[in-house]
Structure formats: C-alpha cells, structure tokens
C-alpha cells in the first residue's frame, strides 16, 4: 500500500494531500529513511511522522485495500510506539 494512502486510511493524516506534503518535506520516515508518498508500506514497517513540535512513531500492523476506513478499522492498522515533543525546526 502506498505510504500516503496508508497515512490517510489509518487517519494519522486527515487528507491524502497533507500526507503527500509531509512526505515531500521529508517529515515522514519509513524504517529510519525519508520516504516519498508512493513508497510501499507493509506490516512490520516503522513510521516516524513529524508535525510541528510533535514526533510520533508508529508500527504498521496491517494494510487495507480500501481507501475509506472506519475509526475502529483505522486503529487496527497501526500501533503508536512513541510520541515526544521536540523543538520546532524553524
């Protein structure tokens, strides 16, 4: 599953364009490496997402073939492993 679609389906990002923007700015890492929106994610991958001063790390548990997911289904796609506040880049 594409990274940008996973971020939207899991509701980590509210919209696909937001996910694409974060990826293009280098704020999304897959297994410690900056990733493009089209990067394929699979169960077991570790995602690190930086939004402002908040850095969140997730483990991918499952992917979906559908773009739309309910809140309950979205929570089953990943597990939050770490969340911290760091000084903003600006």
N, C-alpha and C positions, 0 to 999 in steps of 0.2 A: 504494500500500500504506500502511496506517495506520502511524504512527510507532511506537506501542507494539508492534505486531506485527513490524515490521522489527527493532526492538531485540532482541526475543526470538528471532526466526528467525536473526538474524546472531550470536546468542549474546553480544552486547555486554552484555545483561542476562539473568540466569538465568531469570527468570519475567516474564510479562506484567504482573503486579501491581507488581513492582519498577519496571518501565519506566513504568507509569502514575503511580506515586508520584513518581518523579524528574521527570516532565513536570509534574505538578500543583504541585510545589515550585519550578518554574522553573529546574531544573538541566539541562535539555536545550534547546539552541538549534538551530534549523534555519536555515542561512544567516544567522546572527547575530541571529535573533529567537526569543524564547521561544515554545515551541510546545506545544499541547495534545496529548494522546495520540492523538486522531483525525486529526491533521494528516497530509495525504498527502505521502509522500516519493517521490522519483523519482531515477533515475540522474543524477548530477551534483550533487546536493544535498550541502551540507557540514553535518555534525552535530557539535556540541560537547556533551560529556557530562561533568558534574562529579560525582564520587563522593568525598566526603571531601576530602582534600588533592590528589587527582589529577584533572587536567583533560585529557581526550582529545579529539582532533579526528579525525573520520573523513570520507572521501569515499564516497558511495554509488555503487557500481559497477553494481549490478543489484538488482532486487527479485524476489520469488518469490510465487507464488500459493498455495503450501503453507505451513502453519504450522510443520511439522516439517522440519528440515534436518539433514543430517549435518555433522560438524565440517568436512569438506572443502568441502561446499557453502556453509557459513556463511562461511568465509574468502574465498570468491569474491564475496560480496555487498558488501564494503567494503574500503577501504584505510586504514590508520592513517597520518595525515599529520603529527600532532604529539601529543606527550604531555609534560606538565610537572607539577611539584609546586608547589602554591601554598599559602599559609597557609589553614587552615580558617576558615570563616565564623563559627564560634562563638567 
